[in-house]
Amino acid sequence: METSRVALVTAGSKGLGAAIARALARDAQMRVAINFCSDADAAEALVHELEVLSPVPLEASGTDPQRRFLAVKADMADRSEINRLVRHTVNEMGRLDVVVSNAGWTKVTDFMDLQQAEDELDWDRCFNVNVKSHLFLFQACAPHLDLTEGAFISTASIAGVKPSGSSLPYAVSKAALIHLCRSLAVIAAPRIRVNSVSPGVVLTDWGLKFPKDQLRAVEEKNSLKRFVAVEDVAMQVLYLANSKSVTGTNNVIDAGFSL
């Protein structure tokens, strides 16, 4: 598998991260490391699922299955843990070609109620996880991505494009992440491509944090009258991972919410 590429997906054991890992694993030339924070069982179960999904039979892969698909525990809110994650992934997998920075945090409040946006701890944690952790991950990965002329893709949100979402601190931090990615695309060119994806509401554990009446209102507002499919977001990430000509973009996948 000398020609294989390696992808790292943070917050990758469930929801959107797991869907992205599945999409990447279906590429015969892609090996995948998934990061998780606490649920080791879910991460290991996903590793076994990826082995089955891969078009490369285990006996033909020429490598330990844990080296083709690897689960690594690390807290993406801790810079030292981020650095350790990257070192471990490269040591185990040999290289790094694609990084999907998928970590995020929110506390659901009423976006329209300014009094519910007064907690400075909410602002600090949103910026630490939704902005700074992506920067720190990029800094740790950049030397490896530079060697492979790789791709760095962050998960933002439609809340960072159109004022909306689970809270005001979340929306503002996601807008900051989108601009961070555009800035990194300028700084990292020409060898590293940097893009972001901005999904609308997806019915993962994350999306289901919204009250049911709010979810119904979002579905009705979406021009396509349905929620965003997690697989559609994953396929957009796969496209960005493979394209050699796209950098500095924010890709909105929102079923028409922002129209």
N, C-alpha and C positions, 0 to 999 in steps of 0.2 A: 504493500500500500504506500510506496514511496511518493506517489503523486497525490495522495489524499490530503484534504484540507481539514483544519480543526476549527470548530466553532465553540464558543463559550456563551451560555445563556444564563444570565443571573435571574434570581427568583424564578427558577425554571421547572420546579417540580409539579406545579398545579396551574390551572387556568390558562391564561394567554401564554405564559412562559412555556408550559408543557406543550401547547399547540405549536408553538414555534419550534421547539425541539423535535417534534414529530415531523414537521415539514422539512427541516434540515436533514433528519435521519433518512428520509426517503431518497436523498441524493447519494448515489453510490460512492461518490468521492468525498463525502463529508463524515468526519467523526465529531462527536458532540460531547462536551462536558456541561452538565447542568449543575447550577448552584442552588442550594437550599439553605434555609436558616434554621428550621427546627424539626420538620417532619421527615425524618430519615426513611421511614417506611414508604411514604409516597415517592420519595426520590428514587429509592431502589426499585420500586415497582415500575416506575417510568423507565429506568435503565433497561430492565428486562423487556418492557414493551418495545423500546427502540431497537433492541436486538432482533426482535421478530419483524419489525417494520422495515429494517434495512434490507436493501436488495442484495447485499453482500452476505452470503452464508457464513456463519461463524467459522466453519472448518476451512473456508477459503480465504478468510480475512488475513491470515498470517500474523495475527496479533491476539493477545489476551482480550476477551470481550470487554473487560473493565477498562482497557486502554482505548477501545473503540468508542464506548459510551461510558462515561464516568460521572459519578455524583460527588460533589464537594461541598461540605458544610462551611458556610462563612456568613457573617453578619454584614450586610452591605451598608449599614449605618456606621461601621467602624473602619477607619482608613487602614489601620494595620491589618485587619482581616481581609480587606480588598486586596492589599499587596500580597498577602499570603495566598489568597485564592489564585491570583494570576501566576505566581511562582509555581504553585503546585500543579496547576493545569499544564503549564509549559513543560515542567519536569516530567509529568506523566505522559503527556500526549506528543511532546516533541516540538511543537510549533503553535502558532496562533494566527488564524486567517480572518476570522469573523467574530466579532463581539456584539452580543445583543444585550444592551444594558436595560433591563426590564424592571428593576426594583422601583417601588413606589410606596407612598404612605398617604393616608387621609384619615380624618375623623369627620363623619357625616354630620353636618349642621345645615341650617337653613341659609342658603346662599344669599337670600334677599334681606336677611336680618343682620345688620352691622354689629349689633351687640354680641351675636354669637361668633364674631370674628375677632374678639378682643383678647383672646388667650394667646400671649406671646409664645408659650410653649408649643402651641399648634403651628404657629408661623415658623418657629425654629426647626421643629421636626420636619415640616414639609420641605423647607429649604435644604435641610441636611440630607434627606433621603431623595427628594425629587430633583435636586439640582447638584449639590456638592458631591454626592456619592457617584453620580455619572461622570463628573469632572475627574474625581480621584481614580475611578476605574479607567478612564481614558488615559490619564497620565501613567498608570501602571502598565497598560497594554501597548501604548504607543511604540516603544522600541521594537516590540515583537511584530506589530502590524506593519511597521515601516519595512521590516525585512521581507514580508510577504506581500506588500502592496495590498493590504487588507481593508476591511470595512468595519466601521463602528456604527451601530444602529441603536438609538434610544427610543424607549416607549414614552411618548408624551401623552397628550389627551386633547380631545376636542374642546375641553374646558380651557385649554391654553390658547385657543383660537377665538372662540366665541364665549364671552362671559357667561358661565354656567358651571354646573358640576356639584360635587359633594360639599364643597366649602369654598369660601373666598381665598384662604391661604393656599389651598390645593390648586385652584385655577391660576393664581398669580405665579406660583412656583412652576407650574407646567408651561406657562408662557415664557418664563425665564429659561427653562430647559430647551425649548425650541430655539431661542436665540443663542443659547450656549452651543447647541449643535451647529448652527450656521457659522458661529464664530470659530469653532474647532475645525470646521470644513475649510475655512480660509487658512487657518494656521497650519493644518496638517497636510494640505495639498503640496505637491502633486501625488504623493505616494499612498496616502490614506484617505479613503472616502468616508464622510460622516453625514448621516441622515437621521431623521426622526420619523416616527409614525404617530399619528394622533387618532386613536379610535374614539368612536362614540361609545355609548353604553353597550357593554357586552355582558351577557347574563352568566358571568363567572361568579365565584364567591365574592369578588370585588363589586361587581355590578349589582348583585343582590343585596348589598348593604343599603341601597336606596329604598325608601318606603314604597309599597305597592302602588299607591295612587300616583306617586311621582313617576314610577316606571311606566304606568299606563299613559301618562301625559307625554312622556318622551317618545313612546312608540307611535302615538298619534301625530306628534309633531314631525317625526321622521318622514320625509317625502316618500320613501319606499314602504312605509307602514309596517316595518318590522325592525327588530334589533340587529345590530351588527353581528355577523357571524365570526366567531373567533378564528375559524379556518381562513377567512378572507384576510384578516389582519396578518396571520402567519404567512400566507402566500405573498403578501406585499413585502414582508421582511425577507423572505427567501429571494424575491426579485432584487431587493437592494443589496443582499449579500452577494449576488452573482453579477450584477451589472457593473461594468467597468467605466461607465459614462455618467453616472449620477452621483452628485455630491451636493451638500448644502440645501437639501430639500426637506420640507415637512409634508408628509403624505397623509392626507385626511381620509379616513375610512369611517363614515358616520351615518350611512343610510339616508343621507340628505338632511340631517339635523340642522346643519349650518346654512342651508340655502335660504 
